[in-house]
Every structure is written in structure tokens, then in C-alpha cells.
């Protein structure tokens, strides 16, 4: 009877993000949170008085607003993320 060779498993762990990647992610999340608050202040996510979705819509509207804000950041946002990232890096002249 022949033995079955043991092949080491591929590295199951994802690569560890660099410090810059962590700071970029934090800056993007902060910009998304800021944009979500601005959207809420502008009235996005509020149910209409007539033909609204009821309590269910009220419960999940904040998730929709947050998802919209995250998509805005992915599309380029308003530039706040870049400013935050540069501040975190200690880049005083604002360029990367």
C-alpha cells in the first residue's frame, strides 16, 4: 500500500495590512461616518408621511444612509479622507 503525501496547506491567513493601509481605512471610515451624518441632517433616510414603509423602514433607514455614504467615499468622496490620512501620516504639506 502506498502512502499519501502530505502537502502543507496554503497560507490560510490574509496578509497583514500595512500601517498606511490601516490609516487609509480609518480615514475612509471617518469620512463615511461624517457623510452619513450630513445625509441624515439633509433628510435622507426619513420616511415619507404618505405611503411610507412603516416601522421596518424606520429601523433600517440608517443602514441605507451608511451604505450610501460608504459608496460615496469609494467613488472619491469629498476629499476629507485624504486630509485625515495625511494628518495621520504627519504630512504637514498635504501631499502624499
C-alpha positions, 0 to 999 in steps of 0.5 A, spaced: 500 500 500 502 506 498 502 512 502 499 519 501 503 525 501 502 530 505 502 537 502 502 543 507 496 547 506 496 554 503 497 560 507 490 560 510 491 567 513 490 574 509 496 578 509 497 583 514 495 590 512 500 595 512 500 601 517 498 606 511 493 601 509 490 601 516 490 609 516 487 609 509 481 605 512 480 609 518 480 615 514 475 612 509 471 610 515 471 617 518 469 620 512 463 615 511 461 616 518 461 624 517 457 623 510 452 619 513 451 624 518 450 630 513 445 625 509 441 624 515 441 632 517 439 633 509 433 628 510 435 622 507 433 616 510 426 619 513 420 616 511 415 619 507 408 621 511 404 618 505 405 611 503 411 610 507 414 603 509 412 603 516 416 601 522 421 596 518 423 602 514 424 606 520 429 601 523 433 600 517 433 607 514 440 608 517 443 602 514 441 605 507 444 612 509 451 608 511 451 604 505 450 610 501 455 614 504 460 608 504 459 608 496 460 615 496 467 615 499 469 609 494 467 613 488 472 619 491 468 622 496 469 629 498 476 629 499 476 629 507 479 622 507 485 624 504 486 630 509 485 625 515 490 620 512 495 625 511 494 628 518 495 621 520 501 620 516 504 627 519 504 630 512 504 637 514 504 639 506 498 635 504 501 631 499 502 624 499 
